[in-house]
Amino acid sequence: MMCTLASSPLFQDLLSYVSCIIGKSVIPLIFALATVMFIWGVVQYVINNEEDAKREKGKQFMIWGIIALTVMFSVWGLVRILGNTFGIQYAIPQLKQSK
């Protein structure tokens, strides 16, 4: 499903569009950046086995990458659990339009 916006959108349509963009583009990008940060730290840690300062910097990248991924997965899981518990399917309430 693509994120589309009608030619004369209502405010609800605009909110749904922004929510779709965030859910399908921004969040995966943030997960990808955290993963790349972790992998970059691993590479720096392995490549610079002679230089302690660069190894320490690589270690910090790995730690912060793991922390970022853990926090994001935890928040994502909590939102999903709360949504399932209360029967909420969407982050933004959806209104049905009568025709």
C-alpha atoms as a printed R data frame, in Angstrom:
   type eleno elety resid chain resno       x      y      z
1  ATOM     1    CA   MET     A     1   0.000  0.000  0.000
2  ATOM     2    CA   MET     A     2   1.374  3.377 -1.004
3  ATOM     3    CA   CYS     A     3   0.898  6.591  0.894
4  ATOM     4    CA   THR     A     4  -1.388  8.765 -1.188
5  ATOM     5    CA   LEU     A     5  -3.056 12.081 -0.551
6  ATOM     6    CA   ALA     A     6  -6.306 13.132 -2.208
7  ATOM     7    CA   SER     A     7  -6.491 16.267 -4.336
8  ATOM     8    CA   SER     A     8  -8.632 18.082 -1.757
9  ATOM     9    CA   PRO     A     9  -7.692 16.362  1.516
10 ATOM    10    CA   LEU     A    10  -9.417 16.704  4.843
11 ATOM    11    CA   PHE     A    11  -7.387 17.161  8.014
12 ATOM    12    CA   GLN     A    12  -7.873 13.471  8.846
13 ATOM    13    CA   ASP     A    13  -6.506 12.550  5.407
14 ATOM    14    CA   LEU     A    14  -3.456 14.710  6.034
15 ATOM    15    CA   LEU     A    15  -2.839 13.043  9.410
16 ATOM    16    CA   SER     A    16  -3.221  9.594  7.864
17 ATOM    17    CA   TYR     A    17  -0.783 10.542  5.107
18 ATOM    18    CA   VAL     A    18   1.831 11.808  7.588
19 ATOM    19    CA   SER     A    19   1.350  8.689  9.723
20 ATOM    20    CA   CYS     A    20   1.813  6.501  6.646
21 ATOM    21    CA   ILE     A    21   5.002  8.328  5.636
22 ATOM    22    CA   ILE     A    22   6.429  7.997  9.141
23 ATOM    23    CA   GLY     A    23   5.485  4.330  9.407
24 ATOM    24    CA   LYS     A    24   6.721  3.300  5.981
25 ATOM    25    CA   SER     A    25   9.762  5.548  5.514
26 ATOM    26    CA   VAL     A    26  11.103  7.243  8.625
27 ATOM    27    CA   ILE     A    27  10.927  4.363 11.119
28 ATOM    28    CA   PRO     A    28  12.612  1.822  8.807
29 ATOM    29    CA   LEU     A    29  15.288  4.431  8.038
30 ATOM    30    CA   ILE     A    30  15.992  4.913 11.752
31 ATOM    31    CA   PHE     A    31  16.217  1.129 12.275
32 ATOM    32    CA   ALA     A    32  18.590  0.888  9.315
33 ATOM    33    CA   LEU     A    33  20.789  3.700 10.670
34 ATOM    34    CA   ALA     A    34  21.019  2.028 14.083
35 ATOM    35    CA   THR     A    35  21.950 -1.271 12.421
36 ATOM    36    CA   VAL     A    36  24.593  0.421 10.259
37 ATOM    37    CA   MET     A    37  25.965  2.168 13.352
38 ATOM    38    CA   PHE     A    38  26.322 -1.198 15.109
39 ATOM    39    CA   ILE     A    39  27.966 -2.840 12.079
40 ATOM    40    CA   TRP     A    40  30.316  0.131 11.677
41 ATOM    41    CA   GLY     A    41  31.367 -0.324 15.300
42 ATOM    42    CA   VAL     A    42  32.045 -4.029 14.747
43 ATOM    43    CA   VAL     A    43  34.158 -3.259 11.675
44 ATOM    44    CA   GLN     A    44  36.114 -0.574 13.530
45 ATOM    45    CA   TYR     A    45  36.653 -2.906 16.492
46 ATOM    46    CA   VAL     A    46  37.919 -5.763 14.309
47 ATOM    47    CA   ILE     A    47  40.050 -3.706 11.898
48 ATOM    48    CA   ASN     A    48  41.801 -1.600 14.550
49 ATOM    49    CA   ASN     A    49  43.065 -4.379 16.796
50 ATOM    50    CA   GLU     A    50  46.379 -2.546 17.283
51 ATOM    51    CA   GLU     A    51  45.063  0.891 18.250
52 ATOM    52    CA   ASP     A    52  43.243  0.990 21.564
53 ATOM    53    CA   ALA     A    53  41.640  4.416 21.014
54 ATOM    54    CA   LYS     A    54  40.024  3.368 17.731
55 ATOM    55    CA   ARG     A    55  38.959  0.034 19.218
56 ATOM    56    CA   GLU     A    56  37.313  1.886 22.087
57 ATOM    57    CA   LYS     A    57  35.513  4.145 19.628
58 ATOM    58    CA   GLY     A    58  34.284  1.074 17.711
59 ATOM    59    CA   LYS     A    59  33.150 -0.468 20.985
60 ATOM    60    CA   GLN     A    60  31.152  2.687 21.789
61 ATOM    61    CA   PHE     A    61  29.466  2.545 18.363
62 ATOM    62    CA   MET     A    62  28.504 -1.080 19.017
63 ATOM    63    CA   ILE     A    63  27.123 -0.267 22.469
64 ATOM    64    CA   TRP     A    64  25.086  2.719 21.271
65 ATOM    65    CA   GLY     A    65  23.829  0.756 18.249
66 ATOM    66    CA   ILE     A    66  22.611 -2.048 20.518
67 ATOM    67    CA   ILE     A    67  21.011  0.459 22.911
68 ATOM    68    CA   ALA     A    68  19.236  2.240 20.029
69 ATOM    69    CA   LEU     A    69  17.919 -1.010 18.546
70 ATOM    70    CA   THR     A    70  16.800 -2.295 21.949
71 ATOM    71    CA   VAL     A    71  14.928  0.902 22.783
72 ATOM    72    CA   MET     A    72  13.247  1.050 19.371
73 ATOM    73    CA   PHE     A    73  12.162 -2.603 19.434
74 ATOM    74    CA   SER     A    74  10.913 -2.208 23.022
75 ATOM    75    CA   VAL     A    75   8.830  0.867 22.221
76 ATOM    76    CA   TRP     A    76   7.514 -0.775 19.077
77 ATOM    77    CA   GLY     A    77   6.542 -3.873 21.099
78 ATOM    78    CA   LEU     A    78   4.862 -1.826 23.836
79 ATOM    79    CA   VAL     A    79   2.834  0.130 21.301
80 ATOM    80    CA   ARG     A    80   1.769 -3.133 19.658
81 ATOM    81    CA   ILE     A    81   0.840 -4.720 23.014
82 ATOM    82    CA   LEU     A    82  -1.185 -1.679 24.069
83 ATOM    83    CA   GLY     A    83  -2.866 -1.517 20.677
84 ATOM    84    CA   ASN     A    84  -3.841 -5.189 20.833
85 ATOM    85    CA   THR     A    85  -4.974 -4.894 24.456
86 ATOM    86    CA   PHE     A    86  -7.289 -1.973 23.794
87 ATOM    87    CA   GLY     A    87  -8.282 -2.992 20.270
88 ATOM    88    CA   ILE     A    88  -6.600 -0.020 18.606
89 ATOM    89    CA   GLN     A    89  -5.481 -0.672 15.046
90 ATOM    90    CA   TYR     A    90  -4.240  2.778 14.142
91 ATOM    91    CA   ALA     A    91  -2.133  5.350 15.959
92 ATOM    92    CA   ILE     A    92  -4.467  8.061 14.674
93 ATOM    93    CA   PRO     A    93  -8.191  7.517 15.209
94 ATOM    94    CA   GLN     A    94  -9.967  6.848 11.946
95 ATOM    95    CA   LEU     A    95 -13.361  8.380 11.213
96 ATOM    96    CA   LYS     A    96 -15.739  6.764  8.792
97 ATOM    97    CA   GLN     A    97 -17.242  9.123  6.263
98 ATOM    98    CA   SER     A    98 -20.914  8.683  5.489
99 ATOM    99    CA   LYS     A    99 -21.909  8.980  1.864
